[in-house]
């Protein structure tokens, strides 16, 4: 997984943190949708998978396709979080769990190296088959299972047991979780920290208002 920081411009760092954090919550939302309904929002899903397989993005904006609407689901959830509005507690749990998982990953250089190497190969698959092809999703799911799911801390996904056991569903859920960790790393690289969600809530809210 590419951990080379993409440096923020000072005037846009909070906005970039907001967009990256929106990616985390969008991934959390897609995990919940998959587990409960077996469905995903096509635009939101492709944005997440494309961001995960792009190991050498040209710019910060290219990671999410250059338009905030590609992260609209996540931005709406984040707006509810900073505005102290009602939000799906399961999605919030997944989102904050992804941030915790990212922090554990940052301390494991061997795992970071393995993620980066294998994602480079998966990017080749995406170039050949298409970014949301089942082969790509299966590879991403396998990568998550081989790496991040080996931590003692694990994200337990709730949903319809019959759906969660259906063909390709475990791989899709794991691919979404991997995407969430990718955006969590991006958030950290842009200066995002858990304490800022409390003490810089106003600045984050203003950045979200500008993105809407």
ROTI-756864 format. One record per residue (C-alpha): residue number from 1; residue in three letters; y negated, z negated, x. Coordinates in pm, 1 decimal, always signed. Layout:
<sites>
+-----+--------+----------+----------+----------+
! num ! residu !        Y !        Z !        X !
+-----+--------+----------+----------+----------+
! NUM !    ALA !        Y !        Z !        X !
...
+-----+--------+----------+----------+----------+
</sites>
This chain:
<sites>
+-----+--------+----------+----------+----------+
! num ! residu !        Y !        Z !        X !
+-----+--------+----------+----------+----------+
!   1 !    UNK !     +0.0 !     +0.0 !     +0.0 !
!   2 !    UNK !   -334.3 !   +101.7 !   +144.7 !
!   3 !    UNK !   -524.4 !   -215.5 !   +228.3 !
!   4 !    UNK !   -802.3 !    -53.8 !   +430.1 !
!   5 !    UNK !  -1119.6 !   -181.1 !   +265.8 !
!   6 !    UNK !  -1342.1 !    +70.6 !    +93.3 !
!   7 !    UNK !  -1676.8 !    -83.3 !   +173.0 !
!   8 !    UNK !  -1906.6 !   -150.3 !   -123.0 !
!   9 !    UNK !  -2273.1 !    -64.3 !   -126.0 !
!  10 !    UNK !  -2458.7 !   -396.6 !   -170.1 !
!  11 !    UNK !  -2627.7 !   -289.1 !   -490.2 !
!  12 !    UNK !  -2303.9 !   -181.4 !   -652.9 !
!  13 !    UNK !  -2056.5 !   -443.6 !   -531.3 !
!  14 !    UNK !  -2048.3 !   -638.8 !   -858.8 !
!  15 !    UNK !  -2005.3 !   -315.9 !  -1053.6 !
!  16 !    UNK !  -1716.7 !   -218.5 !   -829.0 !
!  17 !    UNK !  -1561.4 !   -560.7 !   -871.5 !
!  18 !    UNK !  -1588.1 !   -516.4 !  -1247.3 !
!  19 !    UNK !  -1418.7 !   -176.5 !  -1238.3 !
!  20 !    UNK !  -1138.4 !   -297.4 !  -1011.3 !
!  21 !    UNK !  -1081.7 !   -605.7 !  -1224.1 !
!  22 !    UNK !  -1078.9 !   -384.1 !  -1532.2 !
!  23 !    UNK !   -791.0 !   -198.2 !  -1368.2 !
!  24 !    UNK !   -601.1 !   -526.2 !  -1339.1 !
!  25 !    UNK !   -647.5 !   -607.8 !  -1706.9 !
!  26 !    UNK !   -572.4 !   -250.7 !  -1811.5 !
!  27 !    UNK !   -241.2 !   -278.3 !  -1630.8 !
!  28 !    UNK !   -179.5 !   -611.9 !  -1802.5 !
!  29 !    UNK !   -253.6 !   -451.9 !  -2139.6 !
!  30 !    UNK !    -14.2 !   -164.2 !  -2072.5 !
!  31 !    UNK !   +260.5 !   -411.3 !  -1975.8 !
!  32 !    UNK !   +211.1 !   -588.6 !  -2307.3 !
!  33 !    UNK !   +210.1 !   -262.9 !  -2504.4 !
!  34 !    UNK !   +525.7 !   -140.5 !  -2334.5 !
!  35 !    UNK !   +705.0 !   -468.8 !  -2394.4 !
!  36 !    UNK !   +608.2 !   -493.2 !  -2762.8 !
!  37 !    UNK !   +591.6 !   -129.8 !  -2878.1 !
!  38 !    UNK !   +737.6 !    +85.8 !  -2602.6 !
!  39 !    UNK !   +420.3 !   +296.5 !  -2607.4 !
!  40 !    UNK !   +128.7 !   +350.1 !  -2369.1 !
!  41 !    UNK !   -215.2 !   +502.0 !  -2395.0 !
!  42 !    UNK !   -178.5 !   +829.6 !  -2205.5 !
!  43 !    UNK !   -520.0 !   +821.7 !  -2039.1 !
!  44 !    UNK !   -497.2 !   +455.6 !  -1941.4 !
!  45 !    UNK !   -141.7 !   +499.9 !  -1814.6 !
!  46 !    UNK !   -212.0 !   +805.7 !  -1600.9 !
!  47 !    UNK !   -519.6 !   +636.0 !  -1451.7 !
!  48 !    UNK !   -307.7 !   +340.7 !  -1342.1 !
!  49 !    UNK !    -26.0 !   +547.1 !  -1194.2 !
!  50 !    UNK !   -258.9 !   +791.0 !  -1021.8 !
!  51 !    UNK !   -448.0 !   +501.4 !   -861.6 !
!  52 !    UNK !   -121.5 !   +354.6 !   -734.5 !
!  53 !    UNK !    +16.4 !   +673.9 !   -583.2 !
!  54 !    UNK !   -311.4 !   +780.1 !   -417.6 !
!  55 !    UNK !   -268.7 !   +616.1 !    -78.5 !
!  56 !    UNK !   -575.3 !   +775.3 !    +79.0 !
!  57 !    UNK !   -854.2 !   +792.9 !   -182.0 !
!  58 !    UNK !  -1163.9 !   +987.5 !    -84.6 !
!  59 !    UNK !  -1393.7 !   +727.3 !   -238.2 !
!  60 !    UNK !  -1391.8 !   +418.9 !   -455.7 !
!  61 !    UNK !  -1467.1 !   +630.3 !   -762.3 !
!  62 !    UNK !  -1178.1 !   +868.1 !   -698.3 !
!  63 !    UNK !   -931.6 !   +579.3 !   -736.7 !
!  64 !    UNK !   -987.7 !   +562.1 !  -1111.9 !
!  65 !    UNK !  -1079.8 !   +926.0 !  -1166.3 !
!  66 !    UNK !  -1455.8 !   +884.8 !  -1138.0 !
!  67 !    UNK !  -1532.0 !   +794.1 !  -1499.1 !
!  68 !    UNK !  -1543.9 !   +435.8 !  -1633.4 !
!  69 !    UNK !  -1385.9 !   +550.0 !  -1959.9 !
!  70 !    UNK !  -1059.2 !   +588.9 !  -1768.8 !
!  71 !    UNK !  -1066.1 !   +208.5 !  -1745.8 !
!  72 !    UNK !  -1205.5 !   +151.9 !  -2095.5 !
!  73 !    UNK !   -918.9 !    -71.2 !  -2211.1 !
!  74 !    UNK !   -958.2 !   -297.8 !  -1912.9 !
!  75 !    UNK !  -1337.0 !   -306.0 !  -1935.9 !
!  76 !    UNK !  -1316.8 !   -421.9 !  -2297.5 !
!  77 !    UNK !  -1074.7 !   -701.1 !  -2208.0 !
!  78 !    UNK !  -1289.3 !   -809.3 !  -1914.2 !
!  79 !    UNK !  -1598.0 !   -808.3 !  -2135.1 !
!  80 !    UNK !  -1417.8 !  -1048.2 !  -2368.6 !
!  81 !    UNK !  -1326.7 !  -1271.9 !  -2074.5 !
!  82 !    UNK !  -1678.4 !  -1301.6 !  -1931.9 !
!  83 !    UNK !  -1834.0 !  -1320.4 !  -2278.8 !
!  84 !    UNK !  -1595.7 !  -1598.5 !  -2381.1 !
!  85 !    UNK !  -1473.2 !  -1388.4 !  -2673.0 !
!  86 !    UNK !  -1124.7 !  -1387.0 !  -2817.7 !
!  87 !    UNK !   -872.3 !  -1187.5 !  -2618.7 !
!  88 !    UNK !   -495.7 !  -1150.4 !  -2625.4 !
!  89 !    UNK !   -369.0 !  -1459.5 !  -2438.0 !
!  90 !    UNK !    -54.3 !  -1279.1 !  -2321.7 !
!  91 !    UNK !   -261.4 !  -1001.0 !  -2163.3 !
!  92 !    UNK !   -486.7 !  -1258.3 !  -1997.7 !
!  93 !    UNK !   -183.4 !  -1440.2 !  -1859.4 !
!  94 !    UNK !    -47.9 !  -1116.8 !  -1713.4 !
!  95 !    UNK !   -388.3 !  -1031.3 !  -1567.0 !
!  96 !    UNK !   -445.5 !  -1362.5 !  -1392.9 !
!  97 !    UNK !    -82.9 !  -1366.1 !  -1278.9 !
!  98 !    UNK !   -139.9 !  -1029.6 !  -1111.1 !
!  99 !    UNK !   -433.2 !  -1178.7 !   -919.0 !
! 100 !    UNK !   -211.3 !  -1462.6 !   -803.3 !
! 101 !    UNK !    +61.6 !  -1219.7 !   -699.2 !
! 102 !    UNK !   -194.9 !  -1018.4 !   -504.0 !
! 103 !    UNK !   -298.8 !  -1328.7 !   -309.8 !
! 104 !    UNK !    +64.4 !  -1391.9 !   -212.0 !
! 105 !    UNK !   +100.2 !  -1028.1 !   -104.6 !
! 106 !    UNK !   -210.2 !  -1043.9 !   +115.3 !
! 107 !    UNK !    -40.2 !  -1313.3 !   +325.8 !
! 108 !    UNK !   +273.6 !  -1104.2 !   +383.1 !
! 109 !    UNK !   +199.6 !   -831.2 !   +636.5 !
! 110 !    UNK !   +557.1 !   -703.2 !   +645.8 !
! 111 !    UNK !   +556.4 !   -645.2 !   +272.3 !
! 112 !    UNK !   +216.0 !   -477.8 !   +285.4 !
! 113 !    UNK !   +348.7 !   -240.6 !   +550.7 !
! 114 !    UNK !   +659.3 !   -159.7 !   +347.2 !
! 115 !    UNK !   +451.8 !    -95.7 !    +36.5 !
! 116 !    UNK !   +222.9 !   +138.1 !   +227.2 !
! 117 !    UNK !   +506.3 !   +336.4 !   +382.6 !
! 118 !    UNK !   +700.9 !   +377.0 !    +61.4 !
! 119 !    UNK !   +393.8 !   +460.7 !   -145.8 !
! 120 !    UNK !   +319.1 !   +744.1 !    +95.8 !
! 121 !    UNK !   +660.3 !   +889.9 !    +17.7 !
! 122 !    UNK !   +610.3 !   +835.0 !   -355.1 !
! 123 !    UNK !   +278.8 !  +1020.5 !   -329.7 !
! 124 !    UNK !   +481.3 !  +1318.2 !   -206.7 !
! 125 !    UNK !   +697.8 !  +1288.8 !   -517.1 !
! 126 !    UNK !   +387.1 !  +1277.2 !   -735.9 !
! 127 !    UNK !   +251.5 !  +1589.9 !   -569.2 !
! 128 !    UNK !   +579.9 !  +1768.5 !   -633.0 !
! 129 !    UNK !   +680.5 !  +1650.4 !   -980.7 !
! 130 !    UNK !   +349.9 !  +1532.4 !  -1131.6 !
! 131 !    UNK !   +196.3 !  +1189.6 !  -1120.7 !
! 132 !    UNK !   +361.8 !  +1045.5 !  -1434.0 !
! 133 !    UNK !   +699.6 !  +1215.4 !  -1393.8 !
! 134 !    UNK !   +998.8 !   +986.3 !  -1455.5 !
! 135 !    UNK !  +1108.1 !  +1020.6 !  -1091.9 !
! 136 !    UNK !   +772.4 !   +884.1 !   -978.3 !
! 137 !    UNK !   +779.7 !   +599.0 !  -1229.0 !
! 138 !    UNK !  +1136.0 !   +511.8 !  -1127.7 !
! 139 !    UNK !  +1035.1 !   +499.7 !   -761.4 !
! 140 !    UNK !   +735.6 !   +277.9 !   -834.9 !
! 141 !    UNK !   +950.2 !    +45.6 !  -1043.5 !
! 142 !    UNK !  +1209.7 !    +24.4 !   -768.9 !
! 143 !    UNK !   +938.6 !    -49.2 !   -512.9 !
! 144 !    UNK !   +804.1 !   -336.5 !   -720.6 !
! 145 !    UNK !  +1154.8 !   -475.7 !   -765.5 !
! 146 !    UNK !  +1230.9 !   -455.7 !   -392.5 !
! 147 !    UNK !   +905.0 !   -620.5 !   -285.5 !
! 148 !    UNK !   +677.0 !   -813.1 !   -519.5 !
! 149 !    UNK !   +955.4 !   -933.8 !   -747.5 !
! 150 !    UNK !  +1119.3 !  -1110.9 !   -452.2 !
! 151 !    UNK !   +845.6 !  -1375.9 !   -443.1 !
! 152 !    UNK !   +942.2 !  -1711.0 !   -591.0 !
! 153 !    UNK !   +646.6 !  -1665.8 !   -825.3 !
! 154 !    UNK !   +736.4 !  -1399.9 !  -1080.5 !
! 155 !    UNK !   +562.9 !  -1256.3 !  -1383.6 !
! 156 !    UNK !   +779.9 !  -1308.5 !  -1689.8 !
! 157 !    UNK !   +722.1 !  -1029.6 !  -1942.6 !
! 158 !    UNK !   +755.0 !  -1113.5 !  -2311.1 !
! 159 !    UNK !   +839.9 !   -856.3 !  -2574.2 !
! 160 !    UNK !  +1108.7 !   -688.7 !  -2780.4 !
! 161 !    UNK !  +1437.6 !   -743.2 !  -2591.5 !
! 162 !    UNK !  +1586.2 !   -417.6 !  -2719.1 !
! 163 !    UNK !  +1282.6 !   -224.5 !  -2595.3 !
! 164 !    UNK !  +1276.7 !   -399.3 !  -2259.0 !
! 165 !    UNK !  +1641.1 !   -302.1 !  -2205.5 !
! 166 !    UNK !  +1598.9 !    +61.1 !  -2311.7 !
! 167 !    UNK !  +1626.5 !   +342.2 !  -2054.8 !
! 168 !    UNK !  +1332.0 !   +362.6 !  -1810.7 !
! 169 !    UNK !  +1150.1 !    +71.4 !  -1974.9 !
! 170 !    UNK !  +1204.4 !   -178.9 !  -1691.9 !
! 171 !    UNK !  +1080.9 !    +81.1 !  -1444.3 !
! 172 !    UNK !   +770.3 !   +153.6 !  -1651.1 !
! 173 !    UNK !   +685.8 !   -215.1 !  -1685.4 !
! 174 !    UNK !   +730.3 !   -269.6 !  -1311.3 !
! 175 !    UNK !   +520.4 !    +38.9 !  -1233.7 !
! 176 !    UNK !   +239.3 !   -102.6 !  -1448.2 !
! 177 !    UNK !   +265.2 !   -437.9 !  -1271.0 !
! 178 !    UNK !   +247.9 !   -261.9 !   -934.1 !
! 179 !    UNK !    -64.2 !    -79.8 !  -1052.5 !
! 180 !    UNK !   -216.5 !   -412.7 !  -1150.2 !
! 181 !    UNK !   -157.2 !   -551.8 !   -802.2 !
! 182 !    UNK !   -307.9 !   -235.8 !   -651.0 !
! 183 !    UNK !   -628.1 !   -289.8 !   -852.1 !
! 184 !    UNK !   -621.0 !   -661.4 !   -769.3 !
! 185 !    UNK !   -620.3 !   -575.1 !   -398.5 !
! 186 !    UNK !   -907.8 !   -336.9 !   -458.9 !
! 187 !    UNK !  -1098.4 !   -612.6 !   -640.9 !
! 188 !    UNK !  -1049.5 !   -848.4 !   -346.6 !
! 189 !    UNK !  -1160.2 !   -579.4 !   -100.7 !
! 190 !    UNK !  -1482.7 !   -539.6 !   -297.1 !
! 191 !    UNK !  -1556.2 !   -911.0 !   -268.7 !
! 192 !    UNK !  -1390.0 !  -1026.8 !   -589.7 !
! 193 !    UNK !  -1278.2 !  -1391.5 !   -599.4 !
! 194 !    UNK !  -1144.4 !  -1612.0 !   -877.3 !
! 195 !    UNK !  -1434.2 !  -1857.7 !   -848.0 !
! 196 !    UNK !  -1682.6 !  -1576.5 !   -907.6 !
! 197 !    UNK !  -1539.3 !  -1526.2 !  -1254.8 !
! 198 !    UNK !  -1681.0 !  -1868.7 !  -1335.3 !
! 199 !    UNK !  -1991.8 !  -1901.0 !  -1121.2 !
! 200 !    UNK !  -2110.2 !  -1538.1 !  -1129.9 !
! 201 !    UNK !  -2023.4 !  -1467.1 !  -1489.9 !
! 202 !    UNK !  -2377.4 !  -1353.2 !  -1569.0 !
! 203 !    UNK !  -2386.4 !  -1094.2 !  -1291.3 !
! 204 !    UNK !  -2047.6 !   -961.6 !  -1395.3 !
! 205 !    UNK !  -2160.1 !   -940.2 !  -1758.6 !
! 206 !    UNK !  -2469.1 !   -741.1 !  -1657.8 !
! 207 !    UNK !  -2253.3 !   -502.8 !  -1455.6 !
! 208 !    UNK !  -2025.9 !   -452.7 !  -1754.8 !
! 209 !    UNK !  -2323.7 !   -385.8 !  -1982.3 !
! 210 !    UNK !  -2437.2 !   -113.1 !  -1742.2 !
! 211 !    UNK !  -2092.7 !    +46.4 !  -1751.3 !
! 212 !    UNK !  -2080.5 !    +54.1 !  -2131.2 !
+-----+--------+----------+----------+----------+
</sites>
